[in-house]
Amino acid sequence: MPDVPLLSPLPASSSSLPANLILARCRVPADTAAIASVYLAAFRGSGFEYWWAPSAAAMRDWVELRFGVEDSAEALFKIVDEDGSGGEDEDGDGRQEEREGGKVVAFAKWNVPPGRIRDMLQGGRRMGEMTVGGTAAGGGGTDGAKAEWNGKGDVVATAGDMSAAEKKSRQKPPPGADVAAYEELSSGAKKLADKWGAKDKLGLSVLCVDPSYGGRGLGFMLLKTMLDVADAEGVTAYVDALRRATPLYERHGFVAVDSIEYDGGSVVIDIMIREPRRGS
């Protein structure tokens, strides 16, 4: 089934995108390989990879593990180029990224606090419907449940939220990575998240755009998708962003309130908060 815009009852913001680009909820785990390709391409050359494993295959496996299961407290959105094609080895790991129905060119993952927004997201999954120009079309997904798969992209079981052991496994560094650097990064992020109460805010965990699609407003649309809802519901948003990305977030109302340096100061991450805009 082709990708269609956002799950009801969220706003269908994809009308602002070029005709060949579609904004949709990610289908996990079917989209995991494509998401991994975008993640690896987006961060390569950013300086953030100072702690990465030297093996491209090891990094891909690690990214796919992190994004291979969508917990009920998370929401993943993607932008798909319907005219794009898959099947290329885009990140140099020796594997082809097979796709049907176009190419995933950007994605965002949000951590959603308890309350109405999470209820809306889960309700949309349960309904299994997406809104396209006021009409409903069947959607993908796994009814808000955790998916288990057989390594070939086939869902073989669904259950509730991820267990503590599963969440812990996603936090381990990839084999061959700089473990000390990774642990410093993780502990620093957690310390600042706790300091600024991130768990009670709508948190942008990651936003990545394929470099070849930069400058087309994809980051804007991925932000707008949830920030419009945050404004409507009066929810504060949180992001820890690489310094080079802060201008994008500032344009959307985020304000830097803290920062932390890594790798001898070559990598700076800003903690940014956005209060809901009234009357939006």
ROZAMI-714974 format. One record per residue (C-alpha): residue number from 1; residue in one letter; x, y, z. Coordinates in steps of 0.001 Angstrom, whole numbers. Layout:
! residues N
R    i  aa       xx       yy       zz
R  NUM   A        X        Y        Z
...
! end
This chain:
! residues 280
R    i  aa       xx       yy       zz
R    1   M        0        0        0
R    2   P     1436     3424     -869
R    3   D     2386     5822     1889
R    4   V     -231     8433     2693
R    5   P     -127    11445     5026
R    6   L     -475    11546     8762
R    7   L    -2536     9279    10927
R    8   S    -5823    10843    11989
R    9   P    -6394    12813    14209
R   10   L    -3092    14600    13636
R   11   P    -3063    17444    11092
R   12   A    -2215    16546     7505
R   13   S      643    19034     7027
R   14   S     2139    17386     3957
R   15   S      226    19734     1656
R   16   S     3135    22177     2054
R   17   L     5590    19698      533
R   18   P     6382    19330    -3175
R   19   A     3981    17001    -4978
R   20   N     6424    14086    -5052
R   21   L     7113    14204    -1285
R   22   I     4774    12683     1285
R   23   L     4785    13012     5075
R   24   A     3674     9853     6883
R   25   R     4003     7821    10041
R   26   C     6881     5371     9887
R   27   R     6053     1697     9533
R   28   V     8234     -158    12010
R   29   P    10087    -2391    11337
R   30   A     9449    -2145     7581
R   31   D    11085     1297     7343
R   32   T    13996      554     9667
R   33   A    16643      -48     6994
R   34   A    15675     3130     5137
R   35   I    15726     5149     8365
R   36   A    19194     3802     9138
R   37   S    20447     4926     5725
R   38   V    19212     8480     6297
R   39   Y    20666     8579     9832
R   40   L    24119     7423     8739
R   41   A    24221     9780     5755
R   42   A    23013    12762     7793
R   43   F    25564    12428    10595
R   44   R    28546    11459     8477
R   45   G    30958    14397     8405
R   46   S    29153    16236    11225
R   47   G    31806    15547    13865
R   48   F    29247    13579    15865
R   49   E    30705    10332    14562
R   50   Y    33844    10769    16714
R   51   W    32699     7844    18858
R   52   W    31380     5631    16019
R   53   A    32574     2114    15251
R   54   P    34852     2033    12185
R   55   S    32696     -679    10600
R   56   A    29802      692     8522
R   57   A    27975    -2620     8936
R   58   A    28307    -2458    12728
R   59   M    26945     1075    12766
R   60   R    24022       99    10550
R   61   D    23155    -2820    12826
R   62   W    23263     -474    15837
R   63   V    21028     2134    14194
R   64   E    18537     -505    13051
R   65   L    18376    -1850    16611
R   66   R    17603     1623    17952
R   67   F    14857     2304    15420
R   68   G    13598    -1237    14831
R   69   V    10886    -1060    17484
R   70   E     8546     1856    18172
R   71   D     7569     2096    21814
R   72   S     4198     3597    22728
R   73   A     6023     6601    24202
R   74   E     7675     7299    20824
R   75   A     6424     8609    17496
R   76   L     8333     8313    14223
R   77   F     7527    10280    11091
R   78   K     9105    10098     7659
R   79   I     9147    11999     4400
R   80   V     9095     9830     1300
R   81   D    10117    10799    -2231
R   82   E     7654     8879    -4361
R   83   D     9876     9408    -7396
R   84   G    12954     8075    -5590
R   85   S    14238     4555    -6000
R   86   G    15844     2097    -3626
R   87   G    18271     -739    -4122
R   88   E    21510     1252    -3818
R   89   D    24290      768    -1293
R   90   E    23944     4319      -17
R   91   D    26060     4180     3116
R   92   G    28979     1994     2069
R   93   D    28209    -1014     4249
R   94   G    27959    -3441     1350
R   95   R    24193    -3829     1608
R   96   Q    21504    -2561     -702
R   97   E    18643     -647      833
R   98   E    15585    -2196     -818
R   99   R    12383     -143     -822
R  100   E     8966     -164    -2330
R  101   G     6852     2890    -2988
R  102   G     9632     5461    -3046
R  103   K    12616     6499     -985
R  104   V    12660     7640     2646
R  105   V    14598    10911     2583
R  106   A    14029    12291     6084
R  107   F    12629    11211     9425
R  108   A    12079    12406    12977
R  109   K    11621    10544    16215
R  110   W     9748    12138    19108
R  111   N     9528    11085    22737
R  112   V     5954    11781    23777
R  113   P     5032    12545    27397
R  114   P     1947    10984    28993
R  115   G    -1242    12872    28253
R  116   R    -3458    13867    25372
R  117   I     -796    13901    22629
R  118   R      257    10325    23390
R  119   D    -3376     9292    23536
R  120   M    -3950    10903    20138
R  121   L     -986     9085    18597
R  122   Q    -2004     5718    20022
R  123   G    -5623     6288    19032
R  124   G    -4567     6961    15466
R  125   R    -2647     3685    15362
R  126   R    -5592     1730    16722
R  127   M    -7945     3213    14164
R  128   G    -5563     2156    11402
R  129   E    -6676     5140     9307
R  130   M    -4892     8058     7721
R  131   T    -6438    11261     6500
R  132   V    -5889    12263     2880
R  133   G    -7736    15371     1776
R  134   G   -10599    14632     4136
R  135   T   -11031    10988     3135
R  136   A    -9756     7956     4983
R  137   A    -7406     5359     3597
R  138   G    -6089     2206     5222
R  139   G    -2820     2657     7075
R  140   G      103      548     8159
R  141   G     1544       87    11610
R  142   T     1174    -2441    14381
R  143   D    -1760    -1059    16397
R  144   G      485      840    18790
R  145   A     2271    -2331    19858
R  146   K     5845    -3432    19946
R  147   A     6827    -5444    16880
R  148   E     9140    -8437    16714
R  149   W    10556    -9541    13400
R  150   N    12499   -12375    11856
R  151   G    15426   -10417    10357
R  152   K    13811   -10274     6914
R  153   G    11509    -7355     7658
R  154   D     8544    -9595     8436
R  155   V     6565    -8931    11609
R  156   V     6143   -12219    13446
R  157   A     4647   -11025    16730
R  158   T     3445    -7953    18552
R  159   A     3322    -7213    22238
R  160   G     3124    -4249    24608
R  161   D     5788    -1687    25359
R  162   M     9449    -2609    25279
R  163   S    10769    -4377    28349
R  164   A    13510    -2850    30493
R  165   A    15973    -5370    29028
R  166   E    15059    -4372    25462
R  167   K    15427     -692    26249
R  168   K    18820    -1367    27827
R  169   S    19986    -3291    24750
R  170   R    19238     -243    22594
R  171   Q    21514     1854    24802
R  172   K    24625     -264    24281
R  173   P    27316     1069    21916
R  174   P    27995     -750    18639
R  175   P    30901    -3227    18599
R  176   G    34183    -1428    17945
R  177   A    32925     1986    19043
R  178   D    34813     4216    21476
R  179   V    32993     2968    24567
R  180   A    34317     5665    26907
R  181   A    33281     8429    24503
R  182   Y    29861     6853    23966
R  183   E    29240     6503    27697
R  184   E    30320    10103    28296
R  185   L    27913    11240    25588
R  186   S    25050     9164    26976
R  187   S    25583    10149    30602
R  188   G    25896    13830    29697
R  189   A    22674    13748    27713
R  190   K    20832    11997    30545
R  191   K    22143    14424    33162
R  192   L    20921    17442    31214
R  193   A    17621    15768    30316
R  194   D    16988    15162    34016
R  195   K    18037    18707    34881
R  196   W    15573    20241    32430
R  197   G    12719    17787    32976
R  198   A    12775    16321    29470
R  199   K    10565    13361    30373
R  200   D     7651    15718    30993
R  201   K     8125    17508    27660
R  202   L     7605    16629    24019
R  203   G    11159    15613    23178
R  204   L    12682    15555    19711
R  205   S    15045    12608    19935
R  206   V    16451    12859    16410
R  207   L    15717    14603    13118
R  208   C    17663    13597    10014
R  209   V    17465    14677     6390
R  210   D    19283    12975     3524
R  211   P    22013    15511     2574
R  212   S    20971    15345    -1074
R  213   Y    17531    16676      -26
R  214   G    18789    19578     2065
R  215   G    17338    23044     1608
R  216   R    13853    21847      646
R  217   G    12094    22504     3937
R  218   L    11916    18879     5040
R  219   G    13217    19641     8521
R  220   F    10590    22375     8823
R  221   M     7779    19980     7969
R  222   L     8980    17299    10364
R  223   L     9064    19878    13161
R  224   K     5736    21466    12263
R  225   T     3981    18105    12390
R  226   M     4296    17835    16152
R  227   L     4900    21447    17195
R  228   D     1474    22451    15890
R  229   V      -19    19785    18142
R  230   A     2175    20885    21061
R  231   D      910    24447    20622
R  232   A    -2699    23310    20523
R  233   E    -2253    21207    23652
R  234   G      -25    23678    25546
R  235   V     2950    21302    25752
R  236   T     6585    22394    26085
R  237   A     9111    20850    23659
R  238   Y    12723    19824    24265
R  239   V    15678    19001    22020
R  240   D    19391    18461    22476
R  241   A    20866    19627    19189
R  242   L    24248    19757    17556
R  243   R    25378    23395    17470
R  244   R    25240    23482    13663
R  245   A    21508    22626    13766
R  246   T    20427    25225    16327
R  247   P    19429    27900    13753
R  248   L    16668    25604    12460
R  249   Y    15262    25130    15940
R  250   E    15587    28814    16823
R  251   R    13429    29681    13814
R  252   H    10711    27522    15323
R  253   G    10773    29041    18782
R  254   F    13364    26927    20573
R  255   V    15702    28766    22944
R  256   A    19103    27450    24049
R  257   V    19197    27102    27843
R  258   D    22281    24946    28376
R  259   S    25104    23232    26502
R  260   I    27710    20530    26824
R  261   E    30973    19870    24982
R  262   Y    32495    16583    23869
R  263   D    35628    15403    22106
R  264   G    37756    18214    23454
R  265   G    35202    20844    22536
R  266   S    34915    19879    18865
R  267   V    31327    18724    19395
R  268   V    28895    21063    21150
R  269   I    25326    20065    21955
R  270   D    22818    22728    22949
R  271   I    19842    22026    25173
R  272   M    16870    23880    23720
R  273   I    13396    24488    25125
R  274   R    10298    25686    23282
R  275   E     7266    26969    25120
R  276   P     3936    26484    23345
R  277   R     2800    29375    21206
R  278   R     -579    30698    22201
R  279   G    -3196    31207    19565
R  280   S    -1357    29020    17003
! end
